[in-house]
């Protein structure tokens, strides 16, 4: 019996999750994983007796879809932060302001970046 290529789908899905906030890179990897999984499942559906890991490929496709959803959320966040930089800085500063574990130098850098973006 032959095996479908689940490894490539899993690797691309993991890359999609890990790179979800890197300007769409995760989305691209997840889409490629879905395309590969769809092609492999088409081969499996045409002749299931030839392949021993059809169920594993279905699971891999599910993981790639989840990766795509996570990547879309990350991409939406990146787009939001680029379109609304002041709202992003307000949110970001609100996360760390007043936290005793954040060094003052780090907060100064955040305030400086917000000023350079014209937000403070």
DRENMISE-186918 format. One record per atom (N, C-alpha, C): residue in three letters; x, y, z. Coordinates in steps of 0.05 Angstrom, whole numbers, padded with zeros to 5 digits, always signed. Layout:
<sites>
ALAXYZ
...
</sites>
This chain:
<sites>
UNK+00017-00024+00000
UNK+00000+00000+00000
UNK+00018+00025+00000
UNK+00008+00045-00014
UNK+00022+00071-00015
UNK+00012+00089+00008
UNK+00028+00110+00013
UNK+00021+00129+00033
UNK+00018+00157+00020
UNK-00002+00171+00030
UNK-00005+00199+00022
UNK+00015+00217+00037
UNK+00021+00240+00025
UNK+00042+00257+00036
UNK+00031+00275+00058
UNK+00026+00264+00082
UNK+00016+00280+00104
UNK+00037+00298+00116
UNK+00063+00290+00114
UNK+00084+00305+00126
UNK+00085+00334+00116
UNK+00084+00337+00090
UNK+00085+00364+00079
UNK+00062+00381+00089
UNK+00038+00369+00090
UNK+00015+00384+00099
UNK+00018+00392+00129
UNK+00028+00374+00145
UNK+00032+00381+00174
UNK+00053+00403+00177
UNK+00075+00400+00162
UNK+00097+00420+00165
UNK+00087+00448+00156
UNK+00073+00449+00133
UNK+00063+00475+00124
UNK+00042+00486+00144
UNK+00026+00469+00155
UNK+00006+00478+00175
UNK+00019+00489+00200
UNK+00040+00476+00209
UNK+00055+00486+00232
UNK+00068+00513+00226
UNK+00080+00515+00202
UNK+00092+00540+00193
UNK+00070+00562+00193
UNK+00047+00555+00183
UNK+00024+00574+00182
UNK+00017+00584+00210
UNK+00017+00566+00230
UNK+00011+00575+00257
UNK+00033+00592+00269
UNK+00058+00583+00265
UNK+00081+00597+00277
UNK+00085+00625+00264
UNK+00078+00627+00239
UNK+00082+00653+00225
UNK+00056+00668+00221
UNK+00037+00664+00238
UNK+00010+00676+00234
UNK+00010+00706+00235
UNK+00030+00718+00247
UNK+00031+00748+00249
UNK+00053+00760+00232
UNK+00064+00745+00213
UNK+00086+00754+00197
UNK+00076+00763+00169
UNK+00059+00783+00169
UNK+00050+00796+00144
UNK+00040+00777+00123
UNK+00024+00758+00131
UNK+00011+00740+00112
UNK+00026+00714+00105
UNK+00050+00711+00115
UNK+00066+00688+00109
UNK+00052+00662+00119
UNK+00041+00663+00142
UNK+00026+00640+00153
UNK+00002+00633+00136
UNK-00011+00653+00126
UNK-00035+00649+00109
UNK-00027+00634+00084
UNK-00004+00642+00072
UNK+00005+00630+00047
UNK+00012+00600+00052
UNK+00027+00595+00074
UNK+00034+00567+00081
UNK+00010+00550+00085
UNK-00010+00561+00099
UNK-00035+00546+00105
UNK-00050+00540+00079
UNK-00051+00559+00061
UNK-00066+00555+00036
UNK-00052+00533+00020
UNK-00025+00534+00019
UNK-00010+00513+00004
UNK-00016+00486+00017
UNK-00017+00485+00044
UNK-00023+00459+00057
UNK-00051+00449+00050
UNK-00070+00467+00048
UNK-00097+00459+00041
UNK-00098+00448+00012
UNK-00084+00462-00006
UNK-00083+00453-00034
UNK-00071+00425-00036
UNK-00048+00421-00023
UNK-00035+00395-00023
UNK-00054+00373-00012
UNK-00066+00379+00011
UNK-00084+00360+00024
UNK-00108+00354+00006
UNK-00119+00374-00007
UNK-00142+00369-00025
UNK-00134+00351-00048
UNK-00111+00356-00060
UNK-00101+00339-00082
UNK-00097+00310-00073
UNK-00084+00307-00049
UNK-00079+00280-00039
UNK-00105+00266-00032
UNK-00124+00280-00021
UNK-00150+00268-00015
UNK-00166+00260-00040
UNK-00162+00276-00061
UNK-00175+00269-00087
UNK-00164+00242-00097
UNK-00137+00239-00095
UNK-00125+00213-00103
UNK-00136+00191-00085
UNK-00139+00196-00060
UNK-00149+00176-00041
UNK-00178+00169-00048
UNK-00194+00188-00053
UNK-00222+00184-00059
UNK-00226+00168-00085
UNK-00208+00172-00104
UNK-00210+00157-00130
UNK-00204+00127-00126
UNK-00186+00121-00108
UNK-00179+00093-00103
UNK-00169+00089-00075
UNK-00188+00087-00056
UNK-00180+00085-00027
UNK-00165+00059-00021
UNK-00167+00039-00037
UNK-00153+00013-00031
UNK-00123+00015-00035
UNK-00114+00035-00050
UNK-00085+00038-00055
UNK-00070+00052-00032
UNK-00084+00066-00015
UNK-00071+00083+00005
UNK-00079+00074+00033
UNK-00059+00075+00051
UNK-00063+00065+00078
UNK-00069+00087+00099
UNK-00065+00112+00091
UNK-00068+00133+00110
UNK-00087+00155+00102
UNK-00110+00148+00092
UNK-00130+00167+00084
UNK-00141+00183+00107
UNK-00145+00169+00130
UNK-00155+00182+00154
UNK-00135+00203+00164
UNK-00110+00196+00163
UNK-00089+00214+00171
UNK-00088+00239+00154
UNK-00093+00236+00128
UNK-00094+00259+00110
UNK-00118+00277+00116
UNK-00140+00264+00123
UNK-00164+00280+00130
UNK-00158+00297+00155
UNK-00144+00285+00174
UNK-00136+00299+00198
UNK-00116+00322+00191
UNK-00098+00316+00174
UNK-00078+00336+00165
UNK-00092+00360+00152
UNK-00113+00354+00136
UNK-00128+00376+00123
UNK-00143+00392+00144
UNK-00153+00380+00164
UNK-00167+00394+00186
UNK-00147+00413+00200
UNK-00123+00403+00205
UNK-00102+00419+00218
UNK-00095+00443+00200
UNK-00094+00438+00174
UNK-00087+00460+00156
UNK-00109+00481+00155
UNK-00134+00473+00158
UNK-00156+00492+00158
UNK-00155+00509+00184
UNK-00149+00496+00206
UNK-00146+00510+00232
UNK-00123+00529+00230
UNK-00101+00521+00218
UNK-00078+00538+00213
UNK-00086+00563+00197
UNK-00102+00559+00176
UNK-00111+00581+00160
UNK-00128+00601+00176
UNK-00145+00590+00193
UNK-00162+00608+00209
UNK-00145+00624+00228
UNK-00126+00611+00241
UNK-00108+00626+00259
UNK-00091+00646+00244
UNK-00082+00639+00220
UNK-00067+00658+00204
UNK-00083+00682+00195
UNK-00109+00677+00188
UNK-00127+00699+00181
UNK-00130+00718+00204
UNK-00132+00707+00228
UNK-00135+00725+00252
UNK-00110+00741+00255
UNK-00087+00729+00253
UNK-00061+00743+00255
UNK-00059+00764+00233
UNK-00066+00757+00208
UNK-00065+00776+00186
UNK-00084+00800+00191
UNK-00107+00794+00201
UNK-00127+00815+00207
UNK-00115+00834+00228
UNK-00102+00823+00248
UNK-00090+00840+00269
UNK-00068+00857+00257
UNK-00051+00846+00240
UNK-00030+00862+00227
UNK-00042+00884+00210
UNK-00062+00878+00195
UNK-00075+00898+00178
UNK-00087+00920+00196
UNK-00101+00912+00217
UNK-00113+00931+00236
UNK-00091+00950+00247
UNK-00068+00938+00255
UNK-00047+00955+00267
UNK-00035+00974+00247
UNK-00034+00966+00221
UNK-00024+00984+00201
UNK-00043+01006+00193
UNK-00069+00999+00193
UNK-00090+01018+00185
UNK-00095+01038+00208
UNK-00095+01028+00233
UNK-00101+01044+00256
UNK-00077+01044+00276
UNK-00055+01057+00269
UNK-00031+01055+00286
UNK-00036+01067+00314
UNK-00052+01088+00315
UNK-00056+01101+00341
UNK-00073+01082+00359
UNK-00093+01069+00348
UNK-00109+01050+00364
UNK-00091+01027+00373
UNK-00073+01019+00355
UNK-00055+00997+00362
UNK-00037+01006+00386
UNK-00025+01030+00384
UNK-00007+01039+00405
UNK-00023+01043+00431
UNK-00047+01052+00430
UNK-00064+01055+00454
UNK-00068+01027+00467
UNK-00074+01008+00451
UNK-00078+00981+00461
UNK-00052+00969+00473
UNK-00030+00973+00458
UNK-00004+00962+00466
UNK+00006+00975+00491
UNK+00004+01001+00493
UNK+00012+01015+00517
UNK-00005+01007+00541
UNK-00031+01004+00536
UNK-00049+00995+00558
UNK-00041+00967+00569
UNK-00029+00950+00552
UNK-00021+00924+00562
UNK+00002+00926+00582
UNK+00020+00945+00578
UNK+00045+00945+00594
UNK+00047+00968+00613
UNK+00032+00988+00610
UNK+00034+01012+00627
UNK+00026+01004+00656
UNK+00043+01012+00674
UNK+00038+01006+00702
UNK+00046+00978+00711
UNK+00057+00962+00693
UNK+00067+00936+00700
UNK+00095+00938+00711
UNK+00099+00930+00736
UNK+00126+00934+00748
UNK+00148+00916+00735
UNK+00139+00896+00720
UNK+00159+00878+00708
UNK+00170+00889+00681
UNK+00158+00910+00671
UNK+00167+00922+00646
UNK+00186+00944+00652
UNK+00211+00942+00642
UNK+00231+00963+00648
UNK+00222+00990+00637
UNK+00230+01011+00650
UNK+00223+01039+00642
UNK+00234+01045+00614
UNK+00258+01034+00608
UNK+00270+01038+00581
UNK+00252+01027+00559
UNK+00240+01004+00564
UNK+00222+00992+00544
UNK+00198+01009+00540
UNK+00186+01020+00562
UNK+00163+01037+00559
UNK+00171+01063+00545
UNK+00195+01073+00550
UNK+00204+01097+00535
UNK+00205+01092+00505
UNK+00215+01068+00498
UNK+00217+01061+00469
UNK+00189+01060+00457
UNK+00170+01049+00472
UNK+00142+01046+00461
UNK+00130+01074+00458
UNK+00134+01092+00478
UNK+00124+01119+00476
UNK+00137+01134+00453
UNK+00163+01130+00449
UNK+00177+01143+00426
UNK+00166+01133+00400
UNK+00161+01107+00397
UNK+00150+01096+00372
UNK+00122+01107+00367
UNK+00106+01110+00388
UNK+00079+01122+00385
UNK+00081+01151+00376
UNK+00100+01166+00387
UNK+00104+01194+00379
UNK+00113+01196+00350
UNK+00131+01178+00342
UNK+00141+01178+00314
UNK+00118+01171+00295
UNK+00099+01156+00304
UNK+00076+01149+00287
UNK+00055+01172+00288
UNK+00060+01192+00304
UNK+00041+01215+00306
UNK+00017+01209+00324
UNK+00021+01192+00343
UNK-00001+01184+00360
UNK-00001+01195+00388
UNK+00019+01207+00397
UNK+00020+01217+00425
UNK+00029+01246+00425
</sites>
